[in-house]
């Protein structure tokens, strides 16, 4: 596995633990709708959260959350709409970003941006 993919997977694991610690239940990870992947789908009571995880080893070239483009956000929203339709979800929804800085496999910073896009 290449270093970038490893960092992404490590970041997703950290984000899942972080969300679980905040009282969320992880409903799905790496959920695919067509060619779009939703990193984490989490639920807390009547709220379903679609989470994009961005992990970087440095903020030298920008913070991880800055890597979520408008086009990427639109694809995630479209995939979430398909998921909601398939599962007949009736509660509230939200789109979050979990931004993670990791250095030498040690968490340096984790930032949970709620209602990051829509």
C-alpha positions in Angstrom: 0.0 0.0 0.0 1.4 3.4 -0.8 2.1 6.1 1.8 -0.8 8.4 0.7 -3.4 5.6 0.8 -2.0 4.4 4.2 -2.3 7.9 5.6 -5.9 8.2 4.3 -6.9 4.9 5.9 -5.2 5.8 9.2 -7.0 9.2 9.1 -10.4 7.5 8.5 -9.7 5.2 11.5 -8.9 8.2 13.7 -12.0 10.0 12.5 -14.2 7.0 13.2 -12.8 6.7 16.7 -13.2 10.5 17.2 -16.9 10.4 16.1 -17.6 7.4 18.2 -16.1 9.2 21.2 -18.5 12.1 20.5 -21.5 9.7 20.7 -22.0 8.8 17.0 -22.7 5.3 15.7 -20.7 4.5 12.6 -23.3 3.3 10.1 -21.0 2.8 7.1 -17.4 3.4 6.0 -16.2 3.8 2.4 -19.8 3.7 1.1 -20.0 3.8 -2.7 -22.7 5.3 -4.8 -21.6 5.1 -8.4 -18.1 6.4 -8.6 -18.3 8.5 -5.4 -17.2 7.3 -2.0 -18.5 8.6 1.2 -15.8 8.1 3.8 -18.0 7.8 6.9 -21.8 7.8 7.5 -22.5 8.3 11.2 -25.7 8.6 13.1 -26.6 10.3 16.4 -30.3 10.0 17.3 -32.3 11.5 14.4 -29.2 13.0 12.7 -27.4 11.3 9.9 -24.0 12.8 9.1 -22.0 12.3 5.9 -18.3 12.8 6.6 -15.5 13.5 4.3 -12.2 12.8 6.0 -9.0 14.5 4.9 -5.7 13.6 6.5 -2.3 15.2 5.8 1.2 14.7 7.2 1.8 18.5 7.0 -0.1 21.8 6.5 2.8 23.0 4.4 0.7 23.0 1.3 -2.6 23.9 3.0 -4.8 22.5 5.6 -6.5 19.1 4.9 -10.1 20.6 4.8 -9.0 22.9 2.1 -8.7 19.9 -0.2 -12.5 19.5 -0.4 -13.4 21.2 -3.6 -16.9 22.5 -4.5 -17.1 19.7 -7.1 -16.2 17.0 -4.5 -18.8 18.4 -2.1 -21.4 18.3 -4.9 -20.6 14.6 -5.6 -20.9 13.7 -1.9 -24.2 15.5 -1.7 -25.5 13.6 -4.8 -24.3 10.3 -3.4 -25.9 11.1 0.0 -29.2 11.8 -1.8 -29.0 8.3 -3.4 -28.2 6.8 0.0 -31.1 8.6 1.7 -33.5 7.5 -1.0 -32.4 3.8 -0.8 -32.6 3.7 3.0 -35.7 5.9 3.2 -34.0 8.0 5.9 -36.6 10.4 7.5 -34.4 12.3 10.0 -32.1 15.3 9.7 -28.8 15.2 7.6 -25.6 17.1 7.8 -22.3 17.2 5.8 -19.1 17.4 7.9 -15.4 17.3 7.3 -13.0 15.8 9.7 -9.5 17.3 9.1 -6.5 15.5 10.5 -2.8 16.3 10.7 -0.7 13.3 11.4 3.1 13.2 11.8 5.0 9.9 12.0 1.7 8.1 12.7 1.0 10.4 15.7 -2.1 12.5 15.7 -1.2 16.2 15.8 -4.5 17.8 15.3 -8.1 16.8 14.6 -10.7 19.3 13.5 -14.4 18.5 13.2 -16.1 21.0 10.8 -19.8 20.6 11.2 -22.1 21.7 8.4 -19.1 22.1 6.2 -21.0 22.2 2.9 -24.4 21.6 1.2 
